[in-house]
C-alpha cells in the first residue's frame, strides 16, 4: 500500500506564493502518478497538476504559468509551487499517489486561502 501526507497550506495575500509538499511512503515502487486536486466550497473538484514517474506533467488551464509540480524521487516527495496566487485559488488541496491501475492513496487535504 501507498500512503501520502500533505503539508504546506496556509493563508497568503493575492500575488503571493506557497509551496505544498506531498510525501509518499509504503510501496513506493508501485507509484505511477502523483498529483494534486483541489475543491472549493460549492465548486467541483478540479485536477490542478500531475506528474508521472517519468517526469511528464499536466496542468489545469487555470494554473498554467503560475503553478509548477515537481518530484524528488530520492525523498519520495512531490511539490506544488504556487506563484501569483489569486483569491480563486482558495480551496482544499489534496495530494494523491496512484499505480498504473489507478490504485493508491489520497491525502486528507490542506487548506489554501488567498486573501484579496
Secondary structure, DSSP 4 states (H G I P E B T S, - for coil): -EEEEEE--EEEETT--EEEEEEEEESGGG--EEEEEEE-TTS--EEEEEEETT--EEE-TTTTTTEEEEEETTTTEEEEEE-S--GGG-EEEEEEEE-TTS-EEE---EEEEEE-
